[in-house]
């Protein structure tokens, strides 16, 4: 219940302050959020595993949209932002 309140009010209160006031650890809150994301992943409009050809088509489209200014890190972030989940993680 406390973690849900913190999550709902992250725009109003800093997470560290909310955790301190509610008597929970910030690391516990973040661990709970991570666990929640793993248990209930967002449904994506696009399939998680794309064929190489389909992924390449999306990469080329993004590259053309940004006038060939993005390198692989920004293109990877853009793919994630659009809901695609390539096999490689984004750190």
Chimera marker file (.cmm) of the C-alpha trace (Angstrom):
<marker_set name="trace">
<marker id="1" x="0.000" y="0.000" z="0.000" r="1" g="1" b="0" radius="0.5"/>
<marker id="2" x="2.843" y="2.395" z="0.818" r="1" g="1" b="0" radius="0.5"/>
<marker id="3" x="4.656" y="1.588" z="-2.410" r="1" g="1" b="0" radius="0.5"/>
<marker id="4" x="1.499" y="2.248" z="-4.417" r="1" g="1" b="0" radius="0.5"/>
<marker id="5" x="1.109" y="5.658" z="-2.769" r="1" g="1" b="0" radius="0.5"/>
<marker id="6" x="4.732" y="6.524" z="-3.524" r="1" g="1" b="0" radius="0.5"/>
<marker id="7" x="4.292" y="5.462" z="-7.163" r="1" g="1" b="0" radius="0.5"/>
<marker id="8" x="1.146" y="7.582" z="-7.547" r="1" g="1" b="0" radius="0.5"/>
<marker id="9" x="2.801" y="10.676" z="-6.087" r="1" g="1" b="0" radius="0.5"/>
<marker id="10" x="6.257" y="10.618" z="-7.691" r="1" g="1" b="0" radius="0.5"/>
<marker id="11" x="5.499" y="13.849" z="-9.571" r="1" g="1" b="0" radius="0.5"/>
<marker id="12" x="4.634" y="15.655" z="-6.328" r="1" g="1" b="0" radius="0.5"/>
<marker id="13" x="7.162" y="14.256" z="-3.867" r="1" g="1" b="0" radius="0.5"/>
<marker id="14" x="10.737" y="13.000" z="-4.250" r="1" g="1" b="0" radius="0.5"/>
<marker id="15" x="10.879" y="9.225" z="-3.869" r="1" g="1" b="0" radius="0.5"/>
<marker id="16" x="13.552" y="9.374" z="-1.182" r="1" g="1" b="0" radius="0.5"/>
<marker id="17" x="11.513" y="11.786" z="0.955" r="1" g="1" b="0" radius="0.5"/>
<marker id="18" x="8.297" y="9.795" z="0.536" r="1" g="1" b="0" radius="0.5"/>
<marker id="19" x="10.095" y="6.586" z="1.520" r="1" g="1" b="0" radius="0.5"/>
<marker id="20" x="11.589" y="8.242" z="4.573" r="1" g="1" b="0" radius="0.5"/>
<marker id="21" x="8.262" y="9.685" z="5.740" r="1" g="1" b="0" radius="0.5"/>
<marker id="22" x="6.428" y="6.389" z="5.211" r="1" g="1" b="0" radius="0.5"/>
<marker id="23" x="9.180" y="4.397" z="6.914" r="1" g="1" b="0" radius="0.5"/>
<marker id="24" x="10.237" y="2.227" z="3.979" r="1" g="1" b="0" radius="0.5"/>
<marker id="25" x="13.598" y="1.979" z="2.267" r="1" g="1" b="0" radius="0.5"/>
<marker id="26" x="14.080" y="3.499" z="-1.161" r="1" g="1" b="0" radius="0.5"/>
<marker id="27" x="15.879" y="0.348" z="-2.287" r="1" g="1" b="0" radius="0.5"/>
<marker id="28" x="12.846" y="-1.700" z="-1.214" r="1" g="1" b="0" radius="0.5"/>
<marker id="29" x="10.579" y="0.579" z="-3.251" r="1" g="1" b="0" radius="0.5"/>
<marker id="30" x="12.734" y="0.255" z="-6.377" r="1" g="1" b="0" radius="0.5"/>
<marker id="31" x="13.016" y="-3.502" z="-5.915" r="1" g="1" b="0" radius="0.5"/>
<marker id="32" x="9.218" y="-3.701" z="-5.679" r="1" g="1" b="0" radius="0.5"/>
<marker id="33" x="8.852" y="-1.652" z="-8.876" r="1" g="1" b="0" radius="0.5"/>
<marker id="34" x="11.313" y="-3.919" z="-10.712" r="1" g="1" b="0" radius="0.5"/>
<marker id="35" x="9.506" y="-7.041" z="-9.512" r="1" g="1" b="0" radius="0.5"/>
<marker id="36" x="6.162" y="-5.570" z="-10.563" r="1" g="1" b="0" radius="0.5"/>
<marker id="37" x="7.450" y="-4.816" z="-14.078" r="1" g="1" b="0" radius="0.5"/>
<marker id="38" x="8.728" y="-8.384" z="-14.425" r="1" g="1" b="0" radius="0.5"/>
<marker id="39" x="5.465" y="-9.930" z="-13.232" r="1" g="1" b="0" radius="0.5"/>
<marker id="40" x="3.171" y="-7.721" z="-15.317" r="1" g="1" b="0" radius="0.5"/>
<marker id="41" x="5.043" y="-6.526" z="-18.407" r="1" g="1" b="0" radius="0.5"/>
<marker id="42" x="3.313" y="-3.946" z="-20.587" r="1" g="1" b="0" radius="0.5"/>
<marker id="43" x="1.549" y="-5.346" z="-23.581" r="1" g="1" b="0" radius="0.5"/>
<marker id="44" x="3.260" y="-4.115" z="-26.694" r="1" g="1" b="0" radius="0.5"/>
<marker id="45" x="1.596" y="-3.286" z="-29.953" r="1" g="1" b="0" radius="0.5"/>
<marker id="46" x="4.487" y="-4.894" z="-31.803" r="1" g="1" b="0" radius="0.5"/>
<marker id="47" x="5.905" y="-8.384" z="-31.350" r="1" g="1" b="0" radius="0.5"/>
<marker id="48" x="8.859" y="-8.548" z="-28.997" r="1" g="1" b="0" radius="0.5"/>
<marker id="49" x="10.978" y="-10.704" z="-31.255" r="1" g="1" b="0" radius="0.5"/>
<marker id="50" x="11.309" y="-9.293" z="-34.741" r="1" g="1" b="0" radius="0.5"/>
<marker id="51" x="12.971" y="-10.941" z="-37.655" r="1" g="1" b="0" radius="0.5"/>
<marker id="52" x="16.262" y="-9.359" z="-38.674" r="1" g="1" b="0" radius="0.5"/>
<marker id="53" x="14.676" y="-8.013" z="-41.852" r="1" g="1" b="0" radius="0.5"/>
<marker id="54" x="11.787" y="-6.368" z="-39.991" r="1" g="1" b="0" radius="0.5"/>
<marker id="55" x="14.109" y="-4.877" z="-37.388" r="1" g="1" b="0" radius="0.5"/>
<marker id="56" x="16.387" y="-3.549" z="-40.117" r="1" g="1" b="0" radius="0.5"/>
<marker id="57" x="13.413" y="-1.920" z="-41.838" r="1" g="1" b="0" radius="0.5"/>
<marker id="58" x="12.461" y="-0.123" z="-38.614" r="1" g="1" b="0" radius="0.5"/>
<marker id="59" x="16.052" y="0.966" z="-38.011" r="1" g="1" b="0" radius="0.5"/>
<marker id="60" x="16.298" y="2.359" z="-41.545" r="1" g="1" b="0" radius="0.5"/>
<marker id="61" x="12.999" y="4.211" z="-41.101" r="1" g="1" b="0" radius="0.5"/>
<marker id="62" x="14.179" y="5.816" z="-37.851" r="1" g="1" b="0" radius="0.5"/>
<marker id="63" x="17.523" y="6.658" z="-39.418" r="1" g="1" b="0" radius="0.5"/>
<marker id="64" x="15.769" y="8.390" z="-42.322" r="1" g="1" b="0" radius="0.5"/>
<marker id="65" x="13.372" y="10.258" z="-39.978" r="1" g="1" b="0" radius="0.5"/>
<marker id="66" x="16.238" y="11.780" z="-38.007" r="1" g="1" b="0" radius="0.5"/>
<marker id="67" x="18.114" y="12.702" z="-41.190" r="1" g="1" b="0" radius="0.5"/>
<marker id="68" x="20.870" y="10.150" z="-40.500" r="1" g="1" b="0" radius="0.5"/>
<marker id="69" x="22.037" y="11.982" z="-37.371" r="1" g="1" b="0" radius="0.5"/>
<marker id="70" x="21.476" y="9.189" z="-34.821" r="1" g="1" b="0" radius="0.5"/>
<marker id="71" x="23.990" y="6.448" z="-34.121" r="1" g="1" b="0" radius="0.5"/>
<marker id="72" x="23.164" y="3.034" z="-32.710" r="1" g="1" b="0" radius="0.5"/>
<marker id="73" x="22.664" y="4.180" z="-29.063" r="1" g="1" b="0" radius="0.5"/>
<marker id="74" x="19.960" y="6.703" z="-29.962" r="1" g="1" b="0" radius="0.5"/>
<marker id="75" x="18.345" y="4.388" z="-32.482" r="1" g="1" b="0" radius="0.5"/>
<marker id="76" x="18.199" y="1.655" z="-29.828" r="1" g="1" b="0" radius="0.5"/>
<marker id="77" x="16.539" y="4.068" z="-27.395" r="1" g="1" b="0" radius="0.5"/>
<marker id="78" x="14.091" y="5.094" z="-30.095" r="1" g="1" b="0" radius="0.5"/>
<marker id="79" x="13.222" y="1.443" z="-30.802" r="1" g="1" b="0" radius="0.5"/>
<marker id="80" x="12.544" y="0.912" z="-27.094" r="1" g="1" b="0" radius="0.5"/>
<marker id="81" x="10.477" y="4.115" z="-26.932" r="1" g="1" b="0" radius="0.5"/>
<marker id="82" x="8.343" y="2.838" z="-29.812" r="1" g="1" b="0" radius="0.5"/>
<marker id="83" x="7.685" y="-0.423" z="-28.000" r="1" g="1" b="0" radius="0.5"/>
<marker id="84" x="10.102" y="-2.699" z="-29.806" r="1" g="1" b="0" radius="0.5"/>
<marker id="85" x="12.226" y="-4.963" z="-27.669" r="1" g="1" b="0" radius="0.5"/>
<marker id="86" x="15.302" y="-6.074" z="-29.595" r="1" g="1" b="0" radius="0.5"/>
<marker id="87" x="17.213" y="-9.025" z="-28.192" r="1" g="1" b="0" radius="0.5"/>
<marker id="88" x="19.878" y="-6.737" z="-26.757" r="1" g="1" b="0" radius="0.5"/>
<marker id="89" x="19.274" y="-4.823" z="-23.489" r="1" g="1" b="0" radius="0.5"/>
<marker id="90" x="19.342" y="-1.060" z="-23.217" r="1" g="1" b="0" radius="0.5"/>
<marker id="91" x="21.482" y="0.196" z="-20.322" r="1" g="1" b="0" radius="0.5"/>
<link id1="1" id2="2" r="1" g="1" b="0" radius="0.2"/>
<link id1="2" id2="3" r="1" g="1" b="0" radius="0.2"/>
<link id1="3" id2="4" r="1" g="1" b="0" radius="0.2"/>
<link id1="4" id2="5" r="1" g="1" b="0" radius="0.2"/>
<link id1="5" id2="6" r="1" g="1" b="0" radius="0.2"/>
<link id1="6" id2="7" r="1" g="1" b="0" radius="0.2"/>
<link id1="7" id2="8" r="1" g="1" b="0" radius="0.2"/>
<link id1="8" id2="9" r="1" g="1" b="0" radius="0.2"/>
<link id1="9" id2="10" r="1" g="1" b="0" radius="0.2"/>
<link id1="10" id2="11" r="1" g="1" b="0" radius="0.2"/>
<link id1="11" id2="12" r="1" g="1" b="0" radius="0.2"/>
<link id1="12" id2="13" r="1" g="1" b="0" radius="0.2"/>
<link id1="13" id2="14" r="1" g="1" b="0" radius="0.2"/>
<link id1="14" id2="15" r="1" g="1" b="0" radius="0.2"/>
<link id1="15" id2="16" r="1" g="1" b="0" radius="0.2"/>
<link id1="16" id2="17" r="1" g="1" b="0" radius="0.2"/>
<link id1="17" id2="18" r="1" g="1" b="0" radius="0.2"/>
<link id1="18" id2="19" r="1" g="1" b="0" radius="0.2"/>
<link id1="19" id2="20" r="1" g="1" b="0" radius="0.2"/>
<link id1="20" id2="21" r="1" g="1" b="0" radius="0.2"/>
<link id1="21" id2="22" r="1" g="1" b="0" radius="0.2"/>
<link id1="22" id2="23" r="1" g="1" b="0" radius="0.2"/>
<link id1="23" id2="24" r="1" g="1" b="0" radius="0.2"/>
<link id1="24" id2="25" r="1" g="1" b="0" radius="0.2"/>
<link id1="25" id2="26" r="1" g="1" b="0" radius="0.2"/>
<link id1="26" id2="27" r="1" g="1" b="0" radius="0.2"/>
<link id1="27" id2="28" r="1" g="1" b="0" radius="0.2"/>
<link id1="28" id2="29" r="1" g="1" b="0" radius="0.2"/>
<link id1="29" id2="30" r="1" g="1" b="0" radius="0.2"/>
<link id1="30" id2="31" r="1" g="1" b="0" radius="0.2"/>
<link id1="31" id2="32" r="1" g="1" b="0" radius="0.2"/>
<link id1="32" id2="33" r="1" g="1" b="0" radius="0.2"/>
<link id1="33" id2="34" r="1" g="1" b="0" radius="0.2"/>
<link id1="34" id2="35" r="1" g="1" b="0" radius="0.2"/>
<link id1="35" id2="36" r="1" g="1" b="0" radius="0.2"/>
<link id1="36" id2="37" r="1" g="1" b="0" radius="0.2"/>
<link id1="37" id2="38" r="1" g="1" b="0" radius="0.2"/>
<link id1="38" id2="39" r="1" g="1" b="0" radius="0.2"/>
<link id1="39" id2="40" r="1" g="1" b="0" radius="0.2"/>
<link id1="40" id2="41" r="1" g="1" b="0" radius="0.2"/>
<link id1="41" id2="42" r="1" g="1" b="0" radius="0.2"/>
<link id1="42" id2="43" r="1" g="1" b="0" radius="0.2"/>
<link id1="43" id2="44" r="1" g="1" b="0" radius="0.2"/>
<link id1="44" id2="45" r="1" g="1" b="0" radius="0.2"/>
<link id1="45" id2="46" r="1" g="1" b="0" radius="0.2"/>
<link id1="46" id2="47" r="1" g="1" b="0" radius="0.2"/>
<link id1="47" id2="48" r="1" g="1" b="0" radius="0.2"/>
<link id1="48" id2="49" r="1" g="1" b="0" radius="0.2"/>
<link id1="49" id2="50" r="1" g="1" b="0" radius="0.2"/>
<link id1="50" id2="51" r="1" g="1" b="0" radius="0.2"/>
<link id1="51" id2="52" r="1" g="1" b="0" radius="0.2"/>
<link id1="52" id2="53" r="1" g="1" b="0" radius="0.2"/>
<link id1="53" id2="54" r="1" g="1" b="0" radius="0.2"/>
<link id1="54" id2="55" r="1" g="1" b="0" radius="0.2"/>
<link id1="55" id2="56" r="1" g="1" b="0" radius="0.2"/>
<link id1="56" id2="57" r="1" g="1" b="0" radius="0.2"/>
<link id1="57" id2="58" r="1" g="1" b="0" radius="0.2"/>
<link id1="58" id2="59" r="1" g="1" b="0" radius="0.2"/>
<link id1="59" id2="60" r="1" g="1" b="0" radius="0.2"/>
<link id1="60" id2="61" r="1" g="1" b="0" radius="0.2"/>
<link id1="61" id2="62" r="1" g="1" b="0" radius="0.2"/>
<link id1="62" id2="63" r="1" g="1" b="0" radius="0.2"/>
<link id1="63" id2="64" r="1" g="1" b="0" radius="0.2"/>
<link id1="64" id2="65" r="1" g="1" b="0" radius="0.2"/>
<link id1="65" id2="66" r="1" g="1" b="0" radius="0.2"/>
<link id1="66" id2="67" r="1" g="1" b="0" radius="0.2"/>
<link id1="67" id2="68" r="1" g="1" b="0" radius="0.2"/>
<link id1="68" id2="69" r="1" g="1" b="0" radius="0.2"/>
<link id1="69" id2="70" r="1" g="1" b="0" radius="0.2"/>
<link id1="70" id2="71" r="1" g="1" b="0" radius="0.2"/>
<link id1="71" id2="72" r="1" g="1" b="0" radius="0.2"/>
<link id1="72" id2="73" r="1" g="1" b="0" radius="0.2"/>
<link id1="73" id2="74" r="1" g="1" b="0" radius="0.2"/>
<link id1="74" id2="75" r="1" g="1" b="0" radius="0.2"/>
<link id1="75" id2="76" r="1" g="1" b="0" radius="0.2"/>
<link id1="76" id2="77" r="1" g="1" b="0" radius="0.2"/>
<link id1="77" id2="78" r="1" g="1" b="0" radius="0.2"/>
<link id1="78" id2="79" r="1" g="1" b="0" radius="0.2"/>
<link id1="79" id2="80" r="1" g="1" b="0" radius="0.2"/>
<link id1="80" id2="81" r="1" g="1" b="0" radius="0.2"/>
<link id1="81" id2="82" r="1" g="1" b="0" radius="0.2"/>
<link id1="82" id2="83" r="1" g="1" b="0" radius="0.2"/>
<link id1="83" id2="84" r="1" g="1" b="0" radius="0.2"/>
<link id1="84" id2="85" r="1" g="1" b="0" radius="0.2"/>
<link id1="85" id2="86" r="1" g="1" b="0" radius="0.2"/>
<link id1="86" id2="87" r="1" g="1" b="0" radius="0.2"/>
<link id1="87" id2="88" r="1" g="1" b="0" radius="0.2"/>
<link id1="88" id2="89" r="1" g="1" b="0" radius="0.2"/>
<link id1="89" id2="90" r="1" g="1" b="0" radius="0.2"/>
<link id1="90" id2="91" r="1" g="1" b="0" radius="0.2"/>
</marker_set>
